[in-house]
Amino acid sequence: MSIIYVDLIDACHMKCPTCVRGTRLLPNSSRRIPMEQFERIVEKAKHEGYENVGLYNWTEPFLNARIADYIRVVKSLGLHCEVSTTLSFRGRTALIEESLRAGLNKLIVSVSGFTQEIHQINHRGGDLAMVKANLEHISQLMAQEPIKTQILLRFLRFDHNREQEPLVADYAQWLGFAFEPLQGVGTADNPVSNYAHQESFLKRLRDYSPARLQMHDGEVCPLIMDTVAVDANGMVSLCCANPNYPALEIGPYLDLTRDEILVRRYAHPLCPSCTFPRRDATTADRKRLLHALSVRLKAPQETESPEASPEDRSDISTDLGTNGMLDDIKGRLKRWRAFG
């Protein structure tokens, strides 16, 4: 399911060492995305084929007191809505209830342990007792009211907490919630501030190599093809796996076409050095990329829909020009077709 992630705010109260927000490499601010801007973003996303809206990326969405109103906007357009949270706060019971009643489809709650001693190693600043109290309140509420939200308790797995994974799994079952272990990235002993600061990304850009060592013909990155991330300023970032540093901004979501966003992200010089797993390109992927490139290059097919048949596009690669850059694009398109 394709998903657009939209940060409602620009802050998180936690200080997780494995997160660029937690270490304040992404500093907190008071920025909140205006409702009118959010409505336009979601309307555009629906028009572009996104089926799912995640109200999170690098922030804690429940810090926005109007989160239920944002959920209602998503649901009014017939889209699936999900939120990821730490639930590590008190005094927001009414806000949690309102969000569930607004029609939230999925609530993901992340923990790093079953005891406070272990949980706080990664979820620094978190109070597991508050998390459990909120989870148990949600479980009781759902037993009393016809709330259909899927609750997923996500256990972030590290070397130091593996023994507590079965305890969290049993706890989720007792609550009546789904459980998902997810391998954590990094360690508390080696915080991301040591290696994921903006300068490290700038260095990767300066060291760009066209060798494409992490990319292979016939493959695409699912983060580029299936997701898009928008911050609280309405800016598209390269992908949801990388921080939304200014150096990785693609441009304003509302000002860019779907095709332009795809081309800018697909051709970004950071991607060849990224180790995120690729997947085999589908026919739909190839159609989207061919269409986006033809629009960028003002080929005669630029007004065609991405759903046009491959036969209708058979001559696109011959219309792209003969200089070095376009010859490279033409070669890549031929290789993509070979995997069809």
C-alpha positions as CSV (number, residue, x, y, z in Angstrom):
1,M,0.0,0.0,0.0
2,S,1.5,3.4,-1.0
3,I,1.8,5.8,1.8
4,I,2.6,9.5,2.4
5,Y,4.1,10.4,5.7
6,V,3.3,13.9,7.0
7,D,4.8,15.4,10.1
8,L,2.1,17.4,11.9
9,I,4.7,19.1,14.1
10,D,8.4,19.6,14.3
11,A,9.3,18.1,17.7
12,C,9.5,15.0,19.9
13,H,9.9,15.0,23.7
14,M,12.0,11.9,23.7
15,K,15.8,11.7,23.5
16,C,16.4,8.3,21.9
17,P,20.1,7.9,21.1
18,T,19.3,6.0,17.9
19,C,17.1,8.8,16.4
20,V,18.2,12.0,14.7
21,R,15.3,13.8,16.4
22,G,16.1,12.3,19.8
23,T,19.7,13.4,19.6
24,R,18.5,16.8,18.4
25,L,20.4,16.5,15.1
26,L,17.0,17.6,14.0
27,P,16.3,20.3,16.5
28,N,12.8,20.7,17.9
29,S,10.8,23.8,16.9
30,S,7.3,25.1,17.5
31,R,6.3,24.6,13.9
32,R,2.9,23.0,13.3
33,I,1.6,22.3,9.8
34,P,-1.5,24.6,9.2
35,M,-4.7,22.7,8.7
36,E,-5.5,24.3,5.4
37,Q,-2.1,23.3,4.1
38,F,-2.5,19.8,5.4
39,E,-5.9,19.5,3.7
40,R,-4.4,20.5,0.3
41,I,-1.5,18.0,0.8
42,V,-3.8,15.1,1.5
43,E,-6.1,16.0,-1.4
44,K,-3.1,16.1,-3.7
45,A,-1.8,12.8,-2.3
46,K,-5.2,11.1,-3.0
47,H,-5.2,12.5,-6.5
48,E,-1.7,11.1,-7.0
49,G,-2.7,7.6,-5.9
50,Y,-1.6,7.4,-2.3
51,E,-3.9,5.2,-0.3
52,N,-2.5,5.6,3.2
53,V,-1.5,8.7,5.2
54,G,0.9,8.3,8.1
55,L,0.8,11.3,10.5
56,Y,4.4,10.8,11.6
57,N,8.0,10.5,10.4
58,W,10.5,12.1,12.7
59,T,8.2,13.5,15.4
60,E,5.7,12.6,18.1
61,P,2.3,13.3,16.6
62,F,0.4,13.4,19.9
63,L,2.3,16.6,20.8
64,N,-0.1,18.2,18.4
65,A,-3.3,18.9,20.4
66,R,-5.4,18.9,17.1
67,I,-4.3,15.4,16.0
68,A,-7.9,14.2,15.9
69,D,-8.8,17.0,13.5
70,Y,-6.1,15.9,11.1
71,I,-7.3,12.3,11.3
72,R,-10.8,13.5,10.4
73,V,-9.4,15.3,7.3
74,V,-7.8,12.0,6.1
75,K,-10.9,9.9,6.8
76,S,-13.2,12.5,5.1
77,L,-11.3,11.7,1.9
78,G,-11.7,8.0,2.3
79,L,-8.0,7.3,3.0
80,H,-6.4,4.9,5.5
81,C,-4.8,6.8,8.4
82,E,-2.1,5.6,10.8
83,V,-0.1,7.1,13.6
84,S,3.2,5.9,15.2
85,T,3.8,7.0,18.8
86,T,5.7,6.3,22.0
87,L,2.6,6.8,24.2
88,S,5.1,8.0,26.8
89,F,3.1,10.9,28.2
90,R,0.5,11.6,30.8
91,G,-2.5,13.9,30.7
92,R,-3.5,13.1,27.1
93,T,-6.1,10.4,27.7
94,A,-8.9,12.4,26.2
95,L,-6.7,13.2,23.1
96,I,-6.0,9.5,22.6
97,E,-9.7,8.7,22.9
98,E,-10.7,11.4,20.5
99,S,-8.2,10.2,17.9
100,L,-9.4,6.6,18.1
101,R,-13.0,7.7,17.8
102,A,-12.1,9.9,14.8
103,G,-11.6,6.8,12.8
104,L,-7.8,6.1,13.1
105,N,-7.1,2.9,11.3
106,K,-3.8,1.9,12.8
107,L,-1.9,3.0,15.9
108,I,1.7,1.8,16.2
109,V,3.2,2.0,19.7
110,S,7.0,1.5,19.9
111,V,8.8,0.2,23.0
112,S,12.3,-1.1,23.7
113,G,11.7,-3.3,26.7
114,F,9.3,-4.7,29.2
115,T,11.0,-3.1,32.2
116,Q,11.9,0.5,32.7
117,E,15.5,-0.3,33.2
118,I,15.8,-1.8,29.7
119,H,13.2,0.3,27.9
120,Q,15.0,3.6,28.9
121,I,18.3,2.5,27.3
122,N,16.9,3.3,23.9
123,H,13.7,5.2,24.7
124,R,15.6,7.7,26.7
125,G,13.3,10.1,28.6
126,G,10.5,7.6,28.4
127,D,8.4,6.3,31.2
128,L,7.3,2.7,30.6
129,A,4.7,2.8,33.3
130,M,2.9,5.7,31.5
131,V,3.1,3.7,28.2
132,K,1.5,0.6,29.8
133,A,-1.2,2.7,31.5
134,N,-2.1,4.3,28.1
135,L,-2.1,0.9,26.4
136,E,-4.3,-0.7,29.1
137,H,-6.7,2.3,28.9
138,I,-6.9,1.8,25.1
139,S,-7.6,-1.9,25.5
140,Q,-10.4,-1.2,28.0
141,L,-11.9,1.5,25.8
142,M,-11.9,-0.8,22.8
143,A,-13.7,-3.5,24.8
144,Q,-16.4,-0.9,25.7
145,E,-16.9,0.9,22.4
146,P,-17.0,-0.1,18.7
147,I,-13.6,1.2,17.9
148,K,-12.0,-0.6,15.0
149,T,-8.4,0.8,15.2
150,Q,-5.7,-1.8,14.8
151,I,-3.2,-1.5,17.7
152,L,0.3,-2.7,16.9
153,L,2.8,-3.0,19.7
154,R,6.2,-2.7,18.0
155,F,9.3,-4.0,19.9
156,L,12.5,-2.4,18.7
157,R,15.0,-5.2,19.0
158,F,18.6,-4.6,20.1
159,D,21.3,-6.8,21.5
160,H,20.7,-5.5,25.0
161,N,16.9,-6.3,25.1
162,R,16.4,-9.5,23.2
163,E,15.5,-11.5,26.3
164,Q,12.5,-9.2,27.0
165,E,11.0,-9.7,23.5
166,P,8.8,-12.7,24.6
167,L,7.5,-10.7,27.6
168,V,6.4,-7.8,25.3
169,A,4.8,-10.3,22.9
170,D,2.8,-11.9,25.8
171,Y,1.8,-8.5,27.0
172,A,0.5,-7.5,23.6
173,Q,-1.5,-10.7,23.4
174,W,-3.0,-10.1,26.9
175,L,-4.1,-6.6,25.7
176,G,-5.6,-8.0,22.5
177,F,-3.1,-6.1,20.3
178,A,-0.9,-7.2,17.4
179,F,2.8,-7.6,18.1
180,E,5.7,-6.9,15.8
181,P,9.4,-7.1,16.5
182,L,11.6,-4.8,14.4
183,Q,15.3,-4.7,14.3
184,G,16.6,-1.4,15.7
185,V,19.2,0.6,13.9
186,G,22.3,1.7,15.7
187,T,23.0,1.3,19.4
188,A,22.7,3.4,22.5
189,D,26.5,3.2,23.0
190,N,27.0,4.7,19.5
191,P,24.4,7.4,19.1
192,V,23.5,8.6,15.6
193,S,25.0,11.9,16.5
194,N,28.4,10.2,15.9
195,Y,27.6,9.4,12.3
196,A,24.3,10.7,11.0
197,H,24.8,14.5,11.3
198,Q,24.2,16.6,8.3
199,E,27.9,17.0,7.4
200,S,28.1,13.2,7.0
201,F,25.4,13.4,4.3
202,L,27.1,16.3,2.7
203,K,30.3,14.3,2.5
204,R,28.4,11.4,0.8
205,L,27.2,13.9,-1.7
206,R,30.7,15.3,-2.3
207,D,32.0,11.7,-2.7
208,Y,29.3,10.8,-5.2
209,S,30.4,7.9,-7.5
210,P,28.4,6.9,-10.6
211,A,29.4,3.3,-10.0
212,R,26.0,2.6,-8.5
213,L,27.5,-0.1,-6.2
214,Q,24.3,-0.5,-4.2
215,M,22.0,-0.4,-7.2
216,H,21.4,-3.0,-9.8
217,D,19.6,-3.0,-13.1
218,G,16.0,-4.1,-12.8
219,E,15.6,-3.0,-9.2
220,V,14.1,0.1,-7.6
221,C,14.0,1.4,-4.0
222,P,10.6,0.9,-2.4
223,L,11.0,4.1,-0.4
224,I,11.2,6.1,-3.6
225,M,8.5,4.3,-5.5
226,D,6.0,3.5,-2.7
227,T,6.3,6.3,-0.2
228,V,6.9,10.0,0.1
229,A,7.7,12.0,3.2
230,V,6.6,15.6,3.9
231,D,7.8,17.6,6.9
232,A,5.9,20.2,9.0
233,N,7.0,22.9,6.5
234,G,5.4,21.1,3.6
235,M,8.7,20.1,2.1
236,V,9.4,16.7,0.5
237,S,12.5,15.0,1.8
238,L,14.5,12.4,-0.1
239,C,12.9,9.5,1.7
240,C,11.5,8.5,5.1
241,A,14.7,6.6,6.0
242,N,16.9,9.7,5.8
243,P,16.6,12.8,8.0
244,N,14.8,15.7,6.5
245,Y,17.9,17.9,6.6
246,P,17.9,20.9,4.3
247,A,20.5,19.3,2.1
248,L,18.1,16.4,1.4
249,E,15.1,18.5,0.6
250,I,13.4,17.9,-2.7
251,G,11.1,20.9,-2.8
252,P,7.6,22.0,-1.7
253,Y,5.1,19.1,-2.1
254,L,2.3,21.4,-3.2
255,D,4.4,23.1,-5.8
256,L,5.8,20.0,-7.5
257,T,4.0,17.5,-9.8
258,R,4.1,13.8,-9.0
259,D,6.4,13.2,-12.0
260,E,8.9,15.9,-10.9
261,I,9.0,14.6,-7.4
262,L,9.7,11.1,-8.7
263,V,12.5,12.2,-11.1
264,R,14.2,14.4,-8.5
265,R,14.2,11.6,-5.9
266,Y,15.0,8.7,-8.3
267,A,18.0,10.6,-9.7
268,H,19.3,11.9,-6.4
269,P,23.1,11.5,-6.0
270,L,22.8,10.1,-2.4
271,C,20.9,7.0,-3.4
272,P,23.8,5.1,-5.1
273,S,25.6,4.9,-1.7
274,C,22.5,3.9,0.3
275,T,22.3,0.3,1.4
276,F,18.5,0.1,1.9
277,P,17.3,-3.1,0.3
278,R,15.9,-2.7,-3.2
279,R,13.1,-4.7,-4.8
280,D,12.5,-6.0,-8.3
281,A,10.9,-3.3,-10.5
282,T,7.3,-3.9,-11.5
283,T,5.6,-3.0,-14.7
284,A,3.8,-0.2,-12.9
285,D,7.2,1.1,-11.7
286,R,8.6,1.2,-15.2
287,K,5.6,3.0,-16.6
288,R,5.8,5.6,-13.9
289,L,9.5,6.3,-14.4
290,L,9.2,6.3,-18.2
291,H,6.3,8.7,-18.0
292,A,8.1,11.0,-15.5
293,L,11.2,11.1,-17.6
294,S,9.3,11.8,-20.8
295,V,7.6,14.7,-19.1
296,R,10.9,16.1,-17.8
297,L,12.4,15.8,-21.3
298,K,9.3,17.2,-23.0
299,A,8.9,14.1,-25.2
300,P,5.7,13.9,-27.3
301,Q,4.3,11.4,-24.8
302,E,4.4,13.9,-21.9
303,T,0.6,14.1,-21.7
304,E,0.0,10.4,-21.6
305,S,-1.1,8.8,-18.4
306,P,1.4,6.5,-16.6
307,E,-1.1,3.6,-17.3
308,A,-0.4,3.8,-21.1
309,S,0.6,0.5,-22.6
310,P,4.3,-0.4,-23.1
311,E,3.7,-0.6,-26.8
312,D,2.6,3.1,-26.9
313,R,6.0,4.0,-25.3
314,S,8.3,1.9,-27.4
315,D,9.9,4.9,-29.0
316,I,10.5,7.1,-26.0
317,S,14.1,6.1,-25.6
318,T,14.9,7.2,-29.2
319,D,13.4,10.6,-28.6
320,L,15.6,11.6,-25.6
321,G,18.5,13.1,-27.4
322,T,22.1,12.1,-28.1
323,N,24.3,14.0,-25.6
324,G,26.0,12.0,-22.8
325,M,23.4,12.4,-20.1
326,L,20.5,11.5,-22.3
327,D,22.4,8.5,-23.8
328,D,22.9,7.3,-20.3
329,I,19.2,7.6,-19.5
330,K,18.4,5.9,-22.8
331,G,20.6,3.0,-21.9
332,R,19.0,2.7,-18.4
333,L,15.5,2.6,-19.9
334,K,16.5,-0.2,-22.3
335,R,17.9,-2.2,-19.4
336,W,14.7,-1.6,-17.5
337,R,12.6,-2.9,-20.4
338,A,14.7,-6.0,-20.5
339,F,13.5,-6.9,-17.0
340,G,9.8,-6.5,-18.1
